[in-house]
């Protein structure tokens, strides 16, 4: 199954902007490339956190993302796919 941005940063979908920012900053610090130069998975994880931060801390992008999640979940329920959890 595909993880949502909320799952990637371990927050609830109804998390406040401050909670999202705090989670992203903590994870960004943990997976920062300068701290994990030899770990390619850390760089990939850092990029995921950056993407989540960019979308979920922008009010209009977050609203659009949430709308898309609802649609994807409905499609998943309708067709029984391995889509968004």
Secondary structure as UniProt FT lines:
FT   HELIX           5..8
FT   TURN            9..10
FT   TURN            13..14
FT   HELIX           17..31
FT   TURN            33..35
FT   TURN            37..38
FT   HELIX           40..56
FT   HELIX           59..79
//
